[in-house]
Amino acid sequence: MIRGYGDGTFRPNTPLTRRESIVMLARLFGWGAPSILQSPFVDVPLTATNALLVATAAEKGIVKGTEGKALLHEQLTRGQFALLLMRALQLENEPIRSVYPFQDVTQQDMWKAVQLLAERGIVAKTSYFHPNEPVTRAQMCAMLVRVSTLIRQYSTRVA
């Protein structure tokens, strides 16, 4: 799911790019190719690295883009990653059962994403989430391990 760099390092404190986050989510969820081989973003030609994964993420409604662009080389914030995870887990229509006092999350859709992830133990239930800070490789790794555990628990219950 998560790979190191060519020099053998992991660099846990390095901020993630949008591209890296999409690739890691695709590995975790086992996404295949999109149904239509067309890039929904003007800045991601189909010849680009991981273009098909980006197209699949867009087709699934996980990646929305900004003004027709995916901006794959930009750093991803913690709040943006919470939104991606909420969509990847298909939680958008789930009700919020418990409200946690994240004082620094004010954007409505981001607030819902953080609340839903906190309910499921994917993010810590603290007073601050720091939604505008870049998400690091270590933070992404911790959240994806928790998501992976939830997926395994759920799949054994429904199997």
C-alpha atoms as an extended CHARMM CRD file, in Angstrom:
* protein
*
       159  EXT
         1         1  MET       CA              0.0000000000        0.0000000000        0.0000000000  PROA      1               0.0000000000
         2         2  ILE       CA              2.7560000000        2.4520000000        0.9510000000  PROA      2               0.0000000000
         3         3  ARG       CA              6.2020000000        2.3440000000       -0.5560000000  PROA      3               0.0000000000
         4         4  GLY       CA              9.4280000000        4.0860000000        0.3040000000  PROA      4               0.0000000000
         5         5  TYR       CA             11.6420000000        6.0930000000       -1.9780000000  PROA      5               0.0000000000
         6         6  GLY       CA             14.2470000000        4.7650000000       -4.4000000000  PROA      6               0.0000000000
         7         7  ASP       CA             17.0360000000        5.5100000000       -1.9270000000  PROA      7               0.0000000000
         8         8  GLY       CA             15.5110000000        3.1320000000        0.6430000000  PROA      8               0.0000000000
         9         9  THR       CA             14.0620000000        5.8420000000        2.8960000000  PROA      9               0.0000000000
        10        10  PHE       CA             10.4630000000        6.2980000000        4.0080000000  PROA      10              0.0000000000
        11        11  ARG       CA             10.5600000000       10.0010000000        4.9990000000  PROA      11              0.0000000000
        12        12  PRO       CA              7.6380000000        9.9340000000        7.4550000000  PROA      12              0.0000000000
        13        13  ASN       CA              7.5280000000       13.7070000000        7.9400000000  PROA      13              0.0000000000
        14        14  THR       CA              7.3740000000       14.5000000000        4.2300000000  PROA      14              0.0000000000
        15        15  PRO       CA              4.0580000000       16.0400000000        3.1590000000  PROA      15              0.0000000000
        16        16  LEU       CA              2.0390000000       13.9910000000        0.6890000000  PROA      16              0.0000000000
        17        17  THR       CA              1.0590000000       15.1690000000       -2.7330000000  PROA      17              0.0000000000
        18        18  ARG       CA             -2.4050000000       14.6530000000       -4.1270000000  PROA      18              0.0000000000
        19        19  ARG       CA             -0.9960000000       12.0710000000       -6.5540000000  PROA      19              0.0000000000
        20        20  GLU       CA              0.6010000000       10.0200000000       -3.7620000000  PROA      20              0.0000000000
        21        21  SER       CA             -2.5980000000       10.0120000000       -1.7350000000  PROA      21              0.0000000000
        22        22  ILE       CA             -4.6550000000        8.7950000000       -4.7030000000  PROA      22              0.0000000000
        23        23  VAL       CA             -2.1470000000        6.0240000000       -5.4230000000  PROA      23              0.0000000000
        24        24  MET       CA             -2.1850000000        4.8700000000       -1.7900000000  PROA      24              0.0000000000
        25        25  LEU       CA             -5.9800000000        4.8780000000       -1.6400000000  PROA      25              0.0000000000
        26        26  ALA       CA             -6.1250000000        2.9550000000       -4.9250000000  PROA      26              0.0000000000
        27        27  ARG       CA             -3.7990000000        0.3030000000       -3.5170000000  PROA      27              0.0000000000
        28        28  LEU       CA             -5.8100000000        0.0040000000       -0.3180000000  PROA      28              0.0000000000
        29        29  PHE       CA             -9.1830000000       -0.2440000000       -2.0450000000  PROA      29              0.0000000000
        30        30  GLY       CA             -7.9620000000       -2.2080000000       -5.0710000000  PROA      30              0.0000000000
        31        31  TRP       CA             -9.2900000000        0.1910000000       -7.6950000000  PROA      31              0.0000000000
        32        32  GLY       CA             -9.0500000000       -0.8960000000      -11.3100000000  PROA      32              0.0000000000
        33        33  ALA       CA             -9.1910000000        1.1210000000      -14.4990000000  PROA      33              0.0000000000
        34        34  PRO       CA            -12.0220000000        3.6140000000      -15.0690000000  PROA      34              0.0000000000
        35        35  SER       CA            -14.9610000000        2.6020000000      -17.2540000000  PROA      35              0.0000000000
        36        36  ILE       CA            -14.0890000000        5.3520000000      -19.7550000000  PROA      36              0.0000000000
        37        37  LEU       CA            -10.4470000000        5.8660000000      -20.7070000000  PROA      37              0.0000000000
        38        38  GLN       CA            -10.5800000000        9.6190000000      -20.5060000000  PROA      38              0.0000000000
        39        39  SER       CA             -8.9660000000       12.0130000000      -18.0690000000  PROA      39              0.0000000000
        40        40  PRO       CA            -11.4650000000       14.2920000000      -16.3380000000  PROA      40              0.0000000000
        41        41  PHE       CA             -8.7170000000       16.8170000000      -15.5760000000  PROA      41              0.0000000000
        42        42  VAL       CA             -6.9710000000       19.0950000000      -18.0560000000  PROA      42              0.0000000000
        43        43  ASP       CA             -3.6690000000       18.7910000000      -16.1870000000  PROA      43              0.0000000000
        44        44  VAL       CA             -3.6110000000       14.9550000000      -16.2250000000  PROA      44              0.0000000000
        45        45  PRO       CA             -3.1650000000       13.5160000000      -19.7080000000  PROA      45              0.0000000000
        46        46  LEU       CA             -3.7690000000        9.7780000000      -19.9930000000  PROA      46              0.0000000000
        47        47  THR       CA             -0.0440000000        9.3560000000      -20.6170000000  PROA      47              0.0000000000
        48        48  ALA       CA              0.7920000000       10.7770000000      -17.1680000000  PROA      48              0.0000000000
        49        49  THR       CA              1.9970000000        8.5280000000      -14.3770000000  PROA      49              0.0000000000
        50        50  ASN       CA             -0.9970000000        7.0820000000      -12.5160000000  PROA      50              0.0000000000
        51        51  ALA       CA             -3.4760000000        8.8550000000      -14.8210000000  PROA      51              0.0000000000
        52        52  LEU       CA             -5.8210000000        5.8510000000      -14.8410000000  PROA      52              0.0000000000
        53        53  LEU       CA             -5.9190000000        5.7430000000      -11.0330000000  PROA      53              0.0000000000
        54        54  VAL       CA             -6.7200000000        9.4490000000      -10.9730000000  PROA      54              0.0000000000
        55        55  ALA       CA             -9.4840000000        8.9290000000      -13.5480000000  PROA      55              0.0000000000
        56        56  THR       CA            -10.8970000000        6.0470000000      -11.4970000000  PROA      56              0.0000000000
        57        57  ALA       CA            -10.8470000000        8.1540000000       -8.3190000000  PROA      57              0.0000000000
        58        58  ALA       CA            -12.6950000000       10.9190000000      -10.1690000000  PROA      58              0.0000000000
        59        59  GLU       CA            -15.1970000000        8.4720000000      -11.6530000000  PROA      59              0.0000000000
        60        60  LYS       CA            -15.9420000000        7.1510000000       -8.1530000000  PROA      60              0.0000000000
        61        61  GLY       CA            -16.5120000000       10.7220000000       -6.9250000000  PROA      61              0.0000000000
        62        62  ILE       CA            -13.5490000000       10.6180000000       -4.5600000000  PROA      62              0.0000000000
        63        63  VAL       CA            -11.4480000000       13.2680000000       -6.2840000000  PROA      63              0.0000000000
        64        64  LYS       CA            -13.2860000000       16.3970000000       -7.4060000000  PROA      64              0.0000000000
        65        65  GLY       CA            -10.4790000000       18.6520000000       -8.6060000000  PROA      65              0.0000000000
        66        66  THR       CA            -10.3770000000       22.4380000000       -8.7500000000  PROA      66              0.0000000000
        67        67  GLU       CA            -11.4830000000       24.3150000000      -11.8620000000  PROA      67              0.0000000000
        68        68  GLY       CA            -10.9890000000       21.2160000000      -14.0090000000  PROA      68              0.0000000000
        69        69  LYS       CA             -7.5440000000       20.4640000000      -12.5990000000  PROA      69              0.0000000000
        70        70  ALA       CA             -6.3500000000       17.6680000000      -10.3130000000  PROA      70              0.0000000000
        71        71  LEU       CA             -3.2590000000       19.6010000000       -9.1540000000  PROA      71              0.0000000000
        72        72  LEU       CA             -1.4760000000       16.3140000000       -8.4570000000  PROA      72              0.0000000000
        73        73  HSD       CA              1.8600000000       17.8530000000       -7.4980000000  PROA      73              0.0000000000
        74        74  GLU       CA              0.3710000000       20.0290000000       -4.7560000000  PROA      74              0.0000000000
        75        75  GLN       CA              0.5190000000       19.0170000000       -1.1310000000  PROA      75              0.0000000000
        76        76  LEU       CA             -2.6600000000       17.5930000000        0.3320000000  PROA      76              0.0000000000
        77        77  THR       CA             -3.9800000000       19.0800000000        3.5610000000  PROA      77              0.0000000000
        78        78  ARG       CA             -5.2980000000       17.0130000000        6.4460000000  PROA      78              0.0000000000
        79        79  GLY       CA             -8.7870000000       18.3710000000        5.7860000000  PROA      79              0.0000000000
        80        80  GLN       CA             -8.6440000000       17.4970000000        2.1050000000  PROA      80              0.0000000000
        81        81  PHE       CA             -7.4780000000       13.9950000000        2.9630000000  PROA      81              0.0000000000
        82        82  ALA       CA            -10.3830000000       13.6110000000        5.4080000000  PROA      82              0.0000000000
        83        83  LEU       CA            -12.7380000000       14.4270000000        2.5310000000  PROA      83              0.0000000000
        84        84  LEU       CA            -11.0380000000       11.8820000000        0.2490000000  PROA      84              0.0000000000
        85        85  LEU       CA            -11.2750000000        9.1930000000        2.9290000000  PROA      85              0.0000000000
        86        86  MET       CA            -14.9290000000        9.9540000000        3.6420000000  PROA      86              0.0000000000
        87        87  ARG       CA            -15.7480000000        9.5960000000       -0.0510000000  PROA      87              0.0000000000
        88        88  ALA       CA            -13.5870000000        6.4810000000       -0.5070000000  PROA      88              0.0000000000
        89        89  LEU       CA            -15.3610000000        4.8320000000        2.4400000000  PROA      89              0.0000000000
        90        90  GLN       CA            -18.7240000000        5.9590000000        1.0210000000  PROA      90              0.0000000000
        91        91  LEU       CA            -19.7120000000        7.7220000000        4.2400000000  PROA      91              0.0000000000
        92        92  GLU       CA            -21.1690000000       10.9050000000        2.7000000000  PROA      92              0.0000000000
        93        93  ASN       CA            -24.7640000000        9.9190000000        3.4770000000  PROA      93              0.0000000000
        94        94  GLU       CA            -24.0580000000        8.4440000000        6.9030000000  PROA      94              0.0000000000
        95        95  PRO       CA            -25.5160000000       10.2700000000        9.9000000000  PROA      95              0.0000000000
        96        96  ILE       CA            -23.2210000000       11.7280000000       12.5270000000  PROA      96              0.0000000000
        97        97  ARG       CA            -23.8810000000        9.9410000000       15.8130000000  PROA      97              0.0000000000
        98        98  SER       CA            -21.3260000000       11.6550000000       18.0500000000  PROA      98              0.0000000000
        99        99  VAL       CA            -20.0180000000       15.2020000000       17.8370000000  PROA      99              0.0000000000
       100       100  TYR       CA            -16.4000000000       15.8270000000       18.7700000000  PROA      100             0.0000000000
       101       101  PRO       CA            -15.1870000000       19.3690000000       19.5440000000  PROA      101             0.0000000000
       102       102  PHE       CA            -12.7940000000       20.0060000000       16.6680000000  PROA      102             0.0000000000
       103       103  GLN       CA            -12.5200000000       23.7530000000       17.1880000000  PROA      103             0.0000000000
       104       104  ASP       CA            -10.4860000000       24.4020000000       14.0480000000  PROA      104             0.0000000000
       105       105  VAL       CA            -12.7060000000       22.6400000000       11.4900000000  PROA      105             0.0000000000
       106       106  THR       CA            -15.2520000000       25.1450000000       10.2120000000  PROA      106             0.0000000000
       107       107  GLN       CA            -15.9100000000       24.1470000000        6.5930000000  PROA      107             0.0000000000
       108       108  GLN       CA            -19.1610000000       22.1400000000        6.6660000000  PROA      108             0.0000000000
       109       109  ASP       CA            -18.2620000000       19.2020000000        4.4080000000  PROA      109             0.0000000000
       110       110  MET       CA            -14.8170000000       18.9130000000        5.9800000000  PROA      110             0.0000000000
       111       111  TRP       CA            -16.3590000000       19.0590000000        9.4680000000  PROA      111             0.0000000000
       112       112  LYS       CA            -18.6520000000       16.1640000000        8.5730000000  PROA      112             0.0000000000
       113       113  ALA       CA            -15.7590000000       14.1360000000        7.1630000000  PROA      113             0.0000000000
       114       114  VAL       CA            -13.6500000000       14.6350000000       10.2870000000  PROA      114             0.0000000000
       115       115  GLN       CA            -16.5920000000       13.7700000000       12.5570000000  PROA      115             0.0000000000
       116       116  LEU       CA            -17.3620000000       10.5660000000       10.6390000000  PROA      116             0.0000000000
       117       117  LEU       CA            -13.7110000000        9.5210000000       10.6410000000  PROA      117             0.0000000000
       118       118  ALA       CA            -13.3980000000       10.2590000000       14.3700000000  PROA      118             0.0000000000
       119       119  GLU       CA            -16.4810000000        8.1320000000       15.1020000000  PROA      119             0.0000000000
       120       120  ARG       CA            -14.7660000000        5.2240000000       13.3890000000  PROA      120             0.0000000000
       121       121  GLY       CA            -11.4410000000        5.7410000000       15.1580000000  PROA      121             0.0000000000
       122       122  ILE       CA             -9.5910000000        6.7410000000       11.9950000000  PROA      122             0.0000000000
       123       123  VAL       CA             -8.6050000000       10.1640000000       13.3580000000  PROA      123             0.0000000000
       124       124  ALA       CA             -7.9810000000       11.1350000000       16.9740000000  PROA      124             0.0000000000
       125       125  LYS       CA            -10.8710000000       12.6420000000       18.9360000000  PROA      125             0.0000000000
       126       126  THR       CA             -9.0880000000       15.7710000000       20.1040000000  PROA      126             0.0000000000
       127       127  SER       CA            -10.0180000000       19.4390000000       20.2150000000  PROA      127             0.0000000000
       128       128  TYR       CA             -7.9600000000       20.2870000000       17.1350000000  PROA      128             0.0000000000
       129       129  PHE       CA             -7.5870000000       18.5430000000       13.7780000000  PROA      129             0.0000000000
       130       130  HSD       CA             -5.3370000000       21.0700000000       11.9830000000  PROA      130             0.0000000000
       131       131  PRO       CA             -7.2190000000       20.7640000000        8.6720000000  PROA      131             0.0000000000
       132       132  ASN       CA             -5.0260000000       23.2620000000        6.8070000000  PROA      132             0.0000000000
       133       133  GLU       CA             -1.7120000000       21.5880000000        7.6290000000  PROA      133             0.0000000000
       134       134  PRO       CA             -0.1750000000       19.2170000000        5.0940000000  PROA      134             0.0000000000
       135       135  VAL       CA             -0.8340000000       15.5410000000        5.7500000000  PROA      135             0.0000000000
       136       136  THR       CA              2.4620000000       13.6990000000        6.1830000000  PROA      136             0.0000000000
       137       137  ARG       CA              3.3880000000       10.2150000000        5.0520000000  PROA      137             0.0000000000
       138       138  ALA       CA              3.3560000000        9.0620000000        8.6930000000  PROA      138             0.0000000000
       139       139  GLN       CA             -0.1290000000       10.4730000000        9.3100000000  PROA      139             0.0000000000
       140       140  MET       CA             -1.4390000000        8.9600000000        6.0820000000  PROA      140             0.0000000000
       141       141  CYS       CA              0.0900000000        5.6200000000        6.9950000000  PROA      141             0.0000000000
       142       142  ALA       CA             -1.5400000000        5.6460000000       10.4510000000  PROA      142             0.0000000000
       143       143  MET       CA             -4.9600000000        6.5210000000        9.0400000000  PROA      143             0.0000000000
       144       144  LEU       CA             -4.7610000000        3.9270000000        6.2800000000  PROA      144             0.0000000000
       145       145  VAL       CA             -3.7750000000        1.1980000000        8.7470000000  PROA      145             0.0000000000
       146       146  ARG       CA             -6.9020000000        2.0570000000       10.7640000000  PROA      146             0.0000000000
       147       147  VAL       CA             -9.0210000000        2.0440000000        7.5990000000  PROA      147             0.0000000000
       148       148  SER       CA             -7.5490000000       -1.3080000000        6.5900000000  PROA      148             0.0000000000
       149       149  THR       CA             -8.4250000000       -2.7260000000       10.0170000000  PROA      149             0.0000000000
       150       150  LEU       CA            -12.0010000000       -1.4520000000        9.7010000000  PROA      150             0.0000000000
       151       151  ILE       CA            -12.3260000000       -2.9620000000        6.2390000000  PROA      151             0.0000000000
       152       152  ARG       CA            -11.1120000000       -6.3480000000        7.5080000000  PROA      152             0.0000000000
       153       153  GLN       CA            -13.4730000000       -6.2130000000       10.5040000000  PROA      153             0.0000000000
       154       154  TYR       CA            -16.4210000000       -5.3040000000        8.3100000000  PROA      154             0.0000000000
       155       155  SER       CA            -15.6440000000       -7.9330000000        5.6780000000  PROA      155             0.0000000000
       156       156  THR       CA            -15.5080000000      -10.6940000000        8.3060000000  PROA      156             0.0000000000
       157       157  ARG       CA            -18.8800000000       -9.5910000000        9.6960000000  PROA      157             0.0000000000
       158       158  VAL       CA            -20.6150000000       -9.6860000000        6.3100000000  PROA      158             0.0000000000
       159       159  ALA       CA            -18.8100000000      -12.7370000000        4.9220000000  PROA      159             0.0000000000
